[in-house]
Amino acid sequence: MAVKSHIRNSRPVLLNIATNDALAGSAKNIFSLMNYKNYYFVPMKQDDYRAKPTSLMGEFGRIPEALEYALEYKQLQPVISV
């Protein structure tokens, strides 16, 4: 409900992804949100590409920086890093 309220009022929503199937089953939904207005993401990367080849994990240490960008309606780049 909080996200719905933020979007209705044109406020930014910051998302931090942590999932084992981001590059498989969830990819369509995650990357679709990237095309919507006011959704911003904490930069993410694969946490263990050998053991979990479809995983993505937000860089928790970059949340404050990503939040500053989101409050200015900007996406911190790169969204997906190596």
trRosetta pair geometry for C-beta under 8 A, 3 or more apart (Angstrom, degrees):
i j d omega theta_ij theta_ji phi_ij phi_ji
1 4 5.5 -54 -148 37 35 115
1 5 6.3 37 153 -21 66 105
2 5 5.7 -55 -151 36 31 112
2 6 6.5 32 152 -20 65 105
3 6 5.6 -53 -148 35 34 112
3 7 6.3 30 156 -16 67 106
3 13 5.3 57 -139 -125 90 142
4 7 6.0 -56 -147 38 29 108
4 8 6.2 31 154 -21 64 109
5 8 5.7 -53 -144 36 29 113
5 9 6.3 8 161 -1 64 112
6 9 6.2 -74 -149 50 26 97
6 11 4.1 -94 -161 74 79 108
6 12 7.2 -56 170 75 122 23
6 13 5.2 127 102 -71 141 95
6 38 7.4 -176 136 154 95 130
7 10 7.5 33 -173 -78 33 28
7 11 7.4 -89 -59 51 23 70
7 13 6.5 -22 -62 -27 86 130
7 38 6.0 155 -118 91 70 137
10 37 8.0 -28 -134 132 79 119
10 38 6.4 -153 -158 -75 49 147
11 38 6.7 94 90 -162 28 132
12 38 5.2 -144 -107 -160 48 78
12 39 7.9 158 -159 -88 66 16
12 40 5.6 5 -171 2 113 121
12 70 4.2 161 149 167 146 91
12 71 6.2 -137 39 -85 142 34
12 73 6.1 -154 -70 -92 120 60
13 38 6.0 69 11 140 85 88
13 39 5.3 -23 69 -110 103 61
13 40 6.9 162 80 26 48 73
13 70 7.7 -111 72 -170 18 133
14 40 5.1 -31 -104 78 65 99
14 41 7.4 147 -160 -99 61 16
14 42 6.6 67 175 -46 101 84
14 63 7.7 106 147 -154 139 79
14 66 6.0 124 -150 128 125 106
14 67 5.6 -43 -63 -98 168 68
14 70 4.6 -96 -75 -47 104 173
15 33 7.0 17 13 133 161 148
15 39 6.4 5 -5 -171 120 93
15 40 7.1 164 20 83 75 44
15 41 5.3 -32 70 -105 90 68
15 42 7.1 -129 96 5 44 81
15 58 8.0 -150 130 -82 61 142
16 41 7.5 132 -91 -161 36 64
16 42 4.2 12 -104 22 83 134
16 44 7.9 149 -159 -78 57 103
16 58 3.7 -150 -168 76 81 175
16 60 7.0 67 -167 -97 143 65
16 63 6.4 -23 -80 -98 137 103
16 66 7.9 129 -83 81 92 157
17 22 6.0 77 167 -106 132 140
17 30 6.3 45 -107 -132 141 130
17 41 6.7 -1 -14 -151 106 113
17 42 7.4 -161 15 57 69 90
17 44 5.1 -9 57 -93 113 152
17 56 5.2 1 120 110 127 113
17 57 7.1 -149 103 -129 76 16
17 58 5.0 133 48 -48 56 96
18 56 7.6 -130 -111 100 25 65
18 57 5.3 37 -119 -129 73 69
18 58 5.8 -72 -54 16 80 91
19 22 4.6 122 77 -53 108 90
19 26 5.7 -10 128 36 157 162
19 55 6.7 -168 101 -142 48 66
19 56 6.1 11 55 54 80 82
20 52 5.4 -92 -142 -158 90 126
20 54 6.7 63 156 85 57 88
20 55 4.7 -32 -129 -95 48 96
21 24 4.5 -72 -165 58 83 107
21 25 4.6 2 152 36 131 98
21 26 5.2 112 102 1 88 101
21 54 5.3 12 -132 119 43 125
21 55 7.5 -6 -38 -89 25 54
22 26 5.1 -51 -113 76 42 117
22 27 6.2 91 159 -77 50 67
22 30 5.8 21 -153 -15 89 163
22 44 7.8 -108 163 148 169 149
22 54 6.5 171 51 155 56 75
22 55 6.3 65 21 -162 102 27
22 56 3.6 -57 59 16 159 113
23 27 5.5 49 -143 -76 27 119
23 46 7.9 -14 -22 -90 137 108
23 53 7.4 -92 71 134 134 65
23 54 4.1 -143 62 -150 91 69
23 55 7.4 -36 11 17 103 16
23 56 6.5 124 -35 -38 88 104
24 27 6.4 149 46 -17 11 109
24 54 4.1 3 -23 -159 105 152
26 29 5.5 -64 -165 47 64 108
26 30 5.4 59 141 -23 92 109
27 30 5.9 -61 -140 41 28 107
27 31 5.8 10 171 -4 68 115
28 31 6.6 -66 -140 46 18 98
28 32 6.0 26 157 -27 59 113
29 32 5.6 -54 -143 33 27 116
29 33 6.7 30 157 -21 61 101
30 33 6.0 -57 -160 29 30 110
30 34 7.1 34 144 -25 61 101
30 56 7.7 114 -170 53 170 152
31 34 5.3 -38 -155 20 44 121
31 35 7.5 43 151 -17 61 98
32 35 6.0 -60 -167 30 40 109
32 36 7.4 39 143 -25 67 102
33 36 5.6 -51 -155 23 46 115
33 39 4.8 -107 170 139 92 162
34 39 6.9 -115 -95 97 27 115
34 41 6.8 -30 -98 -17 91 131
34 79 7.1 63 -126 -170 130 168
36 39 4.9 52 78 8 100 123
38 73 7.2 -48 -102 -126 66 91
40 66 6.7 166 138 174 113 95
40 69 6.8 -180 -170 104 147 98
40 70 3.9 -164 59 -105 157 103
40 74 7.7 59 -115 92 135 32
40 75 5.3 -165 -134 -103 90 72
40 76 7.5 80 179 8 113 80
41 44 6.7 -56 159 -15 119 109
41 58 7.4 -138 178 -110 84 109
41 66 7.3 -78 116 -158 34 135
41 75 6.9 24 36 -146 77 104
41 76 8.0 -122 82 50 60 88
41 79 5.5 58 76 -149 125 105
42 58 4.2 60 86 -163 119 119
42 59 6.2 -150 151 51 102 67
42 60 7.5 40 156 -94 153 31
42 62 5.8 141 -167 89 94 97
42 63 5.5 -26 -111 -94 135 63
42 66 4.4 -138 -108 3 66 174
42 76 7.5 7 -135 54 38 131
43 58 7.2 117 81 -152 37 67
43 59 5.1 -8 84 22 89 121
43 62 5.4 -15 38 94 103 159
43 66 6.7 -155 -6 -79 74 121
43 76 5.9 -88 -41 107 99 111
43 77 7.8 92 -89 -171 113 13
43 78 6.5 84 -131 87 116 55
43 79 5.9 -153 -115 -148 65 28
43 80 7.3 -180 -161 -77 73 20
43 81 5.7 32 173 -11 118 113
44 56 4.8 42 155 174 132 104
44 57 6.2 166 -155 81 89 30
44 58 4.8 -53 -93 -94 92 49
44 59 6.5 -161 -97 -15 34 77
44 79 6.9 0 27 159 85 66
44 80 5.7 -27 73 -107 82 66
44 81 7.5 166 82 22 31 77
45 56 7.1 172 97 -148 10 70
45 57 6.6 -31 68 60 59 78
45 59 6.6 47 10 -58 99 101
45 80 6.6 127 -91 -165 55 62
45 81 4.8 -50 -75 71 113 78
45 82 6.7 108 -134 -156 119 3
46 49 4.4 61 128 -72 145 88
46 52 7.4 -178 -168 92 95 89
46 53 7.7 -9 -148 -148 140 33
46 55 5.7 104 -145 81 76 79
46 56 6.3 -57 -87 -98 55 52
46 57 7.2 79 -155 15 18 88
47 52 6.9 8 67 63 89 129
47 55 5.7 -60 34 119 92 129
47 56 7.8 116 -12 -164 85 15
47 57 4.1 45 -47 2 115 140
48 51 4.5 -14 136 45 124 103
48 52 4.9 72 76 28 94 96
48 55 6.7 26 49 53 73 142
49 52 7.3 -73 -107 72 17 60
49 53 5.8 50 -173 -114 60 58
49 55 7.8 -141 -91 50 44 93
50 53 7.2 9 -136 -69 10 82
52 55 3.8 26 132 -14 120 129
56 80 7.4 -62 -134 -121 123 104
58 62 7.8 -130 168 58 83 101
58 63 7.7 63 146 -74 122 88
59 62 4.3 40 100 14 110 116
59 81 7.6 11 -39 35 136 127
60 63 6.0 -13 -167 -26 47 112
62 65 5.1 -57 -166 48 71 114
62 66 5.5 75 134 -26 88 104
62 76 7.0 180 162 126 120 157
63 66 5.7 -59 -141 41 29 110
63 67 6.1 34 159 -25 66 107
64 67 5.6 -55 -148 33 29 114
64 68 6.7 33 154 -21 63 101
65 68 5.8 -50 -153 30 33 112
65 69 6.8 30 151 -14 64 104
65 76 6.1 95 127 -114 95 151
66 69 5.7 -56 -153 38 35 111
66 70 6.2 36 151 -22 68 108
66 76 4.7 -100 -108 9 69 143
67 70 5.6 -52 -143 37 32 113
67 71 6.4 34 157 -20 65 104
68 71 6.0 -56 -151 34 28 110
68 72 6.9 13 152 -5 60 108
69 72 5.9 -71 -158 45 34 103
69 74 4.5 -94 -174 84 87 93
69 75 6.5 61 143 -161 129 7
69 76 4.3 169 18 -56 163 86
70 73 7.3 35 -173 -84 38 25
70 74 7.3 -116 -77 58 25 53
70 75 7.8 44 -86 -97 68 45
70 76 7.9 -50 -40 -17 76 96
75 79 6.4 -20 165 -75 121 107
76 79 7.6 122 86 -89 65 60
78 81 5.2 127 77 -77 112 79
